[in-house]
Amino acid sequence: MVETTTTTLRANALISPTWHRLDMNEAEVDVVDSIADGIEIHVPEGAQEAEFGAFATAALAAWATRPDQAKTQNNTQPDDEILNGSEVNLDLAATSPVTRDMPQAFEHGMGRTAGEWLAAHAAKTRAVRVPAGTALAEPIVVHAHGKNAAASVASLDVVVEEGASAQVLVCFDAPEAGEGVIGSTLGVFADADAHVDIQTVHAASDGFTTMDDTALFLDDDARITVRHTVLGAGKSFVGLAGNLSGKRSDVHVTTRYVGHGEEALDFNYLLRHRGEKTTCLMDAQGVLTDECTKILRGTIDLACGCAGAEGTETESVILADERVKNNSIPIILCSEDDVAGNHGATIGHMRPEQLNYLMSRGISQEAAERLFATATFEDAAITTPDAYTRQAIAKLAAEIGVPAQFDEAE
């Protein structure tokens, strides 16, 4: 038996914690301290190597050109002070210890502690620059393979310069059975008029914990689309934080997930609108089966100065078993007048008319609802541009008994 040293991290904390009694403000992640190199990073032709810390350097440089935004501080009142009865500034929302003292230019989606742990335990660290006006023909690809009794972590910075476009794909999988941590910390800077497409796929077995940490910074007219697909891992943690600093910048986050067995899924999204006429959309859809648990924290912060901004978050959850536990926390913070914030969630079983149609054709309610899980696997394979990721999805589907159909050529 391999002996390992473990540490518990606090992660995915709400910036305005209020759900104390329900224990939903943040998550705890048990991690192993040994490092294994299960990381492969492919950088396509047209992209260039950059210096370590390229994302932070670019974000801070852009942030320095916007002194008015820098004056609008993030929430700084630590939750500990409130609990201890110290004087509280009621004009500021409470902030948990995990999120206080964050750099204003960017934040880690999983929180500072988790982000620093991932960076410190990265087996491979790369920084990539996409020159102005360049459109990469192939994606930047990270394969993070789980290793038994160890952490297999990648650290990647991507700076996409003015008018350029790029794709980034991260796949977490476990070629062999075991227990450990698979993770990545990703920083993406999108310069003016740049477009970045990000995909992460969790296709690990139940013995592993996945940690998916992302930080975004957008300049004027930049667009970033993100697609998180969580299909497998005993515990999955996804955190994304974005600074929509530039005017008319846009972030679109799509989340698809399937929970099965006794898996635990934990999501945390924070999009801060600071530039004028910025837009965002968070769209989550998932299926929960067996005895799994899921929590999704989605926060849209319409900060002072983001006049004309609009943010929307929606979630649709199918509960395919009475034993599942689902928590959805949509939050909209607002300190600007001329803005729009929208949120909504649909949680439950299939619509009666859908269910009646399928049952009339001999399909039970349980089987009908599990069809959505199968569809999520198949959709994940269709939408990824990477052959290895498709193979990892098919392997996981076979392991857990999801009757998905995949192209035999893949």
Phi, psi and omega in degrees: 000133181277127178272135181226154174260130182245153178226147176253123180253148171264132187210170175052043182278140171295145177280345178229074187291130178224347188266054186295309185292333180271356175057049182239006185290330183202176180238160171245133182240123175270122184235155175261146187268344178285149185246134175233143181268090174247031189250134171234130179234124178249123178249119186284168176297138182106335175269153183237151176291144178235170181285152178304135181082022184299322180297310181298319180299313181293318181295316181293324178295317178293322180297325181294339179276358182235070183298331179295322177291323181296333178287336179275092187287151169293165176302134185234003181277106183292143182300325181302321182293324178293315181295330182272000174082018178283169182297135185242134172278106186287352176278352180244140175288152179295146179233131181286159182302331182295329187255355183285158178061027177290149169301142182287331185289324182205159179223153173279137180297323179273356181106161185297316183298311180294319179298318179292323178296316179298316179297320181290335183254016181287126176285330176225138178233127179226150173230131187232139177240133175254111186300156182305136177078000182272138174243108182293132180281335181234157180282156165281123190240133173239123171252117179250108184262131179292139177236139184296135175059032182206168175256127177245102193230141175243146174236124185223128171251135178229121177247114182255112188282178189307128175074004181269167177219149183204156172243143176232129179234129176236128179237125174257123177214172181227093180301330179232154180293152179165190177224133181177194181240134173239127185206170173208149169237121189237128175241124183236122175252122178250111180286181184304133177064013178277156178227128181231133176246124183241133174229133170234138182233124177260110182227046182262163178277171190294342181285350188252154172250129177254140180232114188240099187246128183224138173234134182236146170222130183238132175267188185304131174061016177281151179227133175230128173249138182232137175230112176258125178237113182249110183248332183197150176150144179301319175223129180240127178238123180236127177224131179223132175231134182228138176253104177274077186278323183280150178299139176062018176287157188216137174232131178235115182248122176248128180238128176232133183213153173227125176250134180215166182061226178250029182294155176236124180245131183225118182241144175217120180237136177221115177240118182258117176272116177240328179277155179292143175058032175280154181223149174212155174219127172246117183236113182242136176219135182204168178232130178245127181233170175058235183240030183284163177233150180212140173225135177231119176254119179236116183240126171249121182251107178269091190280161178303128180105354184263042183307136180084003181283155177216131178230140182224137174225133180224152176214141175230121184236127174260123178264103185267007178205142181291346184271351183289158176234123182236135173228128177234127183234086174277130183228135173236120176257141186216128173226026178225146185279307189274068182218169176224131177230130184228142174208154179193156180216142174239117186229129178153203180270180179299157176296143184305319182294324176294314182296317180298321179299314182289320181293330177293346178251021172084014180256124181288166179300315180298314180295322180296316182289329177287343174300329179294324176296316178300317180296325179294319177297313182295320179296322179298319180292324181290321188276344180277139179272002189250124183296320181297320179297321177298321178295320179296321178296315180296320179298315180295317179302318179294322182294322185258004174080028175274119186280051180282151179253126181237155177298124183299335180293338180274000000 
